[in-house]
Amino acid sequence: MTINIGLTGWGDHPDIHEQDTGSRHKLSSYAAHFPVVELDSCFYSIMSPEQIRNWDHQTPNNFSFVVKAYQAFTGHDRQTYTRKEIKSMFQSFQQQINPLIESGKLNTILFQFPPWFDLRRKHIQRLKFIREQFQSYPIAIEFRNRSWYQEHIKADTINFLKEDEWIHTICDEPQAGQASIPVVPEITHDKQSLIRFHGRNVYGWNQSGQENWREVRFLYNYNDEELKSWRDRVQNLSQQVEQLTILFNNNSGHHAYANAKRFQHLLGINYTGLNAKQIDLFSDQ
């Protein structure tokens, strides 16, 4: 049983990077603090394997990446593609992440679906199609529409994910209507599970499309009681899987780093095998 705690992205964390001399060192210095990171860049574009390999080389052997699936796969771009076009993009995406497969650093591919991806037959068919194209890959799913977790439906949703070997993403997020989901602490894959902490900013969550909405949405600082309320839940979940990955996404106000470190302390976790910290390079020892 392994619990890996990290952040979504490595570039915007002043508490980590104040010792950096340049942006090229940011992932390397991040990997001195955490054993996992969410790679968001792949959501916005399909990148070259060389770029992925470069990032791979900046991290230690026991590091892993949660790769966010390209936005065309989840429908965020609101474009329509032929089956041939989307299959071609799937292949390009898979080639892109090959370096992580080769190094054993692919944690999972995260398919985060938009709020309008609700429970309906065509969306279930889309999930089955994706699973068929990614048969040999660990893939996680995150819903952003509450219809998948209606009381009379929730058990069927969980069973569907189990049958198709999706890794269920458990979320802590604002309870802000249909475009948010409740905490559903269910494991659907015996090897892995994923938890993402988005904060609890109800006002910000519903500001999609407004100016600076991304910054407002994830502006939240978890207090100790909120983190402690997750401690027993995480310890229980970790007994059901080989690897539990926890990502803090509440970084609009740069709170994710401190929250993740505090939660690591509450769980009594001390990571080994990370990169050397930058400050150690200038110490007198």
C-alpha positions as CSV (number, residue, x, y, z in Angstrom):
1,M,0.0,0.0,0.0
2,T,1.4,3.4,-1.1
3,I,0.0,6.9,-0.6
4,N,1.5,9.5,-2.9
5,I,0.6,13.2,-2.4
6,G,1.3,15.9,-4.9
7,L,0.0,19.0,-6.7
8,T,-1.6,19.8,-10.0
9,G,1.3,21.3,-11.9
10,W,4.8,22.2,-10.7
11,G,5.4,25.7,-12.0
12,D,3.5,28.1,-9.7
13,H,4.5,27.3,-6.2
14,P,6.6,30.1,-4.6
15,D,7.3,28.0,-1.4
16,I,9.1,25.5,-3.6
17,H,10.8,27.7,-6.2
18,E,12.2,30.7,-4.2
19,Q,15.6,29.0,-4.5
20,D,15.4,28.4,-8.2
21,T,17.7,30.2,-10.6
22,G,15.5,29.6,-13.7
23,S,12.3,28.0,-14.9
24,R,14.1,25.0,-16.3
25,H,14.8,23.9,-12.7
26,K,11.2,24.0,-11.5
27,L,10.2,20.4,-12.1
28,S,13.5,19.2,-10.6
29,S,13.0,21.2,-7.5
30,Y,9.3,20.2,-7.2
31,A,10.4,16.6,-7.3
32,A,12.4,17.3,-4.1
33,H,9.2,17.8,-2.2
34,F,6.6,15.4,-3.8
35,P,6.6,12.0,-5.5
36,V,3.8,12.7,-8.0
37,V,2.5,15.6,-10.1
38,E,-0.4,16.1,-12.4
39,L,0.8,17.0,-16.0
40,D,-1.8,19.5,-17.2
41,S,0.0,20.6,-20.3
42,C,-1.2,17.6,-22.2
43,F,-4.8,18.7,-21.7
44,Y,-4.2,21.8,-23.9
45,S,-2.1,20.3,-26.7
46,I,-0.6,17.0,-27.8
47,M,3.1,17.4,-27.1
48,S,6.3,15.8,-28.5
49,P,7.7,12.7,-26.8
50,E,11.0,14.6,-26.5
51,Q,9.4,17.2,-24.2
52,I,7.8,14.5,-22.1
53,R,11.2,12.7,-22.0
54,N,12.9,15.9,-20.8
55,W,10.5,16.2,-17.9
56,D,10.9,12.5,-17.2
57,H,14.7,13.0,-16.9
58,Q,14.2,15.8,-14.3
59,T,12.6,13.4,-11.8
60,P,13.8,10.5,-9.7
61,N,13.1,6.9,-10.4
62,N,10.2,6.5,-8.0
63,F,8.4,9.6,-9.3
64,S,5.1,9.4,-11.3
65,F,3.0,11.6,-13.5
66,V,-0.8,11.8,-13.6
67,V,-1.3,12.9,-17.3
68,K,-4.4,14.9,-18.0
69,A,-6.1,13.7,-21.2
70,Y,-6.3,16.0,-24.2
71,Q,-9.4,18.2,-24.2
72,A,-10.7,16.8,-27.5
73,F,-11.1,13.4,-25.8
74,T,-13.4,14.7,-23.1
75,G,-15.3,17.2,-25.2
76,H,-14.0,20.4,-23.5
77,D,-13.2,21.9,-26.9
78,R,-16.8,21.4,-28.0
79,Q,-15.7,20.2,-31.5
80,T,-17.1,17.3,-33.5
81,Y,-14.6,14.7,-34.9
82,T,-15.0,11.7,-37.0
83,R,-14.1,8.4,-35.5
84,K,-11.0,8.2,-37.7
85,E,-9.9,11.7,-36.6
86,I,-10.3,10.9,-32.9
87,K,-8.5,7.6,-33.2
88,S,-5.6,9.4,-34.9
89,M,-5.5,11.8,-31.9
90,F,-5.6,8.9,-29.5
91,Q,-2.6,7.4,-31.2
92,S,-0.6,10.7,-31.2
93,F,-1.4,11.1,-27.5
94,Q,-0.2,7.6,-26.7
95,Q,3.0,8.1,-28.6
96,Q,3.5,11.3,-26.7
97,I,3.4,9.6,-23.3
98,N,5.6,6.6,-24.4
99,P,8.6,7.9,-22.5
100,L,6.6,7.6,-19.2
101,I,5.6,4.1,-20.1
102,E,9.2,3.2,-20.8
103,S,10.5,4.7,-17.6
104,G,7.6,3.3,-15.5
105,K,6.5,6.7,-14.4
106,L,3.0,6.9,-15.8
107,N,0.7,6.9,-12.8
108,T,-2.5,7.2,-14.7
109,I,-4.2,9.1,-17.5
110,L,-6.9,11.4,-16.1
111,F,-10.1,11.9,-18.2
112,Q,-11.8,14.8,-16.5
113,F,-15.2,15.4,-18.2
114,P,-16.9,18.8,-18.4
115,P,-20.1,19.8,-16.4
116,W,-22.3,19.1,-19.5
117,F,-21.1,15.5,-19.7
118,D,-24.2,14.1,-17.9
119,L,-25.6,10.6,-17.6
120,R,-27.0,9.6,-20.9
121,R,-26.6,6.7,-23.4
122,K,-24.3,8.5,-25.9
123,H,-21.9,9.5,-23.1
124,I,-21.8,5.9,-21.7
125,Q,-21.0,4.8,-25.3
126,R,-18.2,7.4,-25.5
127,L,-16.7,6.0,-22.3
128,K,-16.7,2.5,-23.7
129,F,-15.1,3.7,-26.9
130,I,-12.3,5.4,-24.9
131,R,-11.7,2.4,-22.8
132,E,-11.4,0.2,-25.9
133,Q,-8.7,2.5,-27.3
134,F,-6.8,2.6,-24.0
135,Q,-7.0,-1.0,-23.1
136,S,-3.5,-1.4,-21.9
137,Y,-3.3,2.0,-20.0
138,P,-4.4,2.9,-16.5
139,I,-7.1,5.5,-17.0
140,A,-8.9,7.5,-14.3
141,I,-12.3,9.2,-14.7
142,E,-13.5,12.4,-13.0
143,F,-17.1,13.5,-13.5
144,R,-18.3,17.1,-13.1
145,N,-22.0,16.4,-13.4
146,R,-24.0,15.3,-10.4
147,S,-26.4,13.1,-12.5
148,W,-23.8,10.2,-12.3
149,Y,-24.2,10.1,-8.5
150,Q,-28.0,10.3,-8.0
151,E,-28.9,8.0,-5.1
152,H,-30.8,5.5,-7.3
153,I,-28.0,5.6,-9.9
154,K,-24.8,5.8,-7.9
155,A,-24.3,2.0,-7.4
156,D,-24.8,1.4,-11.1
157,T,-22.2,4.1,-12.0
158,I,-19.7,2.5,-9.6
159,N,-20.3,-1.0,-11.0
160,F,-20.0,0.3,-14.6
161,L,-16.6,1.8,-13.7
162,K,-15.5,-1.5,-12.1
163,E,-16.5,-3.6,-15.0
164,D,-14.6,-1.4,-17.5
165,E,-11.6,-1.0,-15.2
166,W,-11.8,2.8,-14.8
167,I,-10.0,4.3,-11.9
168,H,-12.6,6.3,-10.0
169,T,-11.5,9.8,-9.0
170,I,-12.8,10.9,-5.6
171,C,-13.2,14.6,-5.3
172,D,-13.4,17.2,-2.5
173,E,-15.0,20.2,-4.1
174,P,-17.7,22.8,-3.6
175,Q,-21.2,21.5,-3.4
176,A,-22.5,24.0,-5.9
177,G,-25.4,22.4,-7.8
178,Q,-25.5,20.1,-10.9
179,A,-22.0,21.1,-12.0
180,S,-20.4,19.6,-8.9
181,I,-20.2,16.2,-7.4
182,P,-20.4,14.9,-3.9
183,V,-17.7,13.0,-2.1
184,V,-18.1,9.4,-3.2
185,P,-15.3,7.4,-1.5
186,E,-15.6,4.3,-3.7
187,I,-12.8,2.2,-5.1
188,T,-13.3,0.8,-8.6
189,H,-9.9,-0.6,-9.4
190,D,-7.8,-2.9,-7.1
191,K,-4.5,-1.4,-8.1
192,Q,-5.1,2.4,-8.0
193,S,-7.4,5.2,-6.8
194,L,-7.2,8.9,-7.2
195,I,-8.3,11.8,-4.9
196,R,-8.3,15.4,-6.0
197,F,-8.8,18.3,-3.7
198,H,-10.3,21.3,-5.5
199,G,-11.2,23.5,-2.5
200,R,-14.6,24.5,-1.3
201,N,-15.1,27.9,-2.9
202,V,-18.8,27.7,-3.8
203,Y,-19.0,31.2,-5.2
204,G,-15.9,30.8,-7.4
205,W,-17.1,27.4,-8.7
206,N,-20.1,28.9,-10.4
207,Q,-18.2,31.7,-12.1
208,S,-17.2,29.8,-15.2
209,G,-16.8,32.1,-18.2
210,Q,-16.3,35.2,-16.1
211,E,-13.1,37.2,-16.0
212,N,-10.3,35.4,-14.1
213,W,-12.8,32.6,-13.3
214,R,-10.1,30.0,-13.1
215,E,-8.2,31.9,-10.4
216,V,-11.4,32.4,-8.4
217,R,-12.6,28.8,-8.7
218,F,-9.7,27.3,-6.9
219,L,-9.1,30.0,-4.4
220,Y,-9.3,28.1,-1.1
221,N,-7.2,27.2,1.9
222,Y,-8.2,24.0,3.8
223,N,-8.1,24.4,7.5
224,D,-6.9,21.7,9.9
225,E,-10.3,20.3,10.7
226,E,-11.1,19.9,7.1
227,L,-7.9,18.0,6.4
228,K,-8.3,15.9,9.6
229,S,-11.8,14.9,8.4
230,W,-10.1,13.2,5.4
231,R,-7.4,11.5,7.4
232,D,-9.3,8.4,8.5
233,R,-11.1,8.2,5.2
234,V,-7.8,8.1,3.3
235,Q,-6.3,5.6,5.6
236,N,-9.3,3.3,5.1
237,L,-9.2,3.8,1.3
238,S,-5.5,3.1,1.2
239,Q,-6.1,-0.4,2.6
240,Q,-8.2,-1.3,-0.5
241,V,-5.7,-0.5,-3.2
242,E,-2.0,-0.9,-4.0
243,Q,-1.5,2.8,-4.7
244,L,-3.6,5.8,-3.6
245,T,-2.7,9.2,-5.3
246,I,-3.8,12.5,-3.8
247,L,-3.5,15.8,-5.7
248,F,-4.2,19.3,-4.3
249,N,-5.6,21.6,-7.0
250,N,-6.5,24.6,-4.8
251,N,-3.6,26.8,-5.9
252,S,-5.1,30.1,-7.0
253,G,-3.8,31.6,-3.7
254,H,-0.8,29.3,-3.5
255,H,-2.4,27.2,-0.8
256,A,-2.0,23.8,-2.4
257,Y,1.6,23.3,-1.3
258,A,1.0,24.1,2.4
259,N,-2.2,22.0,2.4
260,A,-0.4,19.0,0.8
261,K,2.5,19.2,3.2
262,R,0.2,19.5,6.2
263,F,-1.8,16.5,5.0
264,Q,1.3,14.5,4.5
265,H,2.2,15.3,8.2
266,L,-1.2,14.4,9.4
267,L,-0.8,11.0,7.7
268,G,2.7,10.5,9.2
269,I,4.3,10.1,5.7
270,N,8.0,10.8,5.0
271,Y,9.0,10.3,1.4
272,T,12.5,9.0,0.5
273,G,14.2,8.8,-2.8
274,L,13.2,12.3,-3.9
275,N,15.5,14.8,-5.6
276,A,17.9,16.8,-3.5
277,K,16.5,20.1,-2.4
278,Q,18.0,23.3,-4.0
279,I,18.8,24.7,-0.6
280,D,21.1,21.8,0.1
281,L,23.3,22.9,-2.7
282,F,24.2,26.1,-0.8
283,S,24.4,24.7,2.7
284,D,27.6,24.5,4.7
285,Q,27.2,20.8,5.3
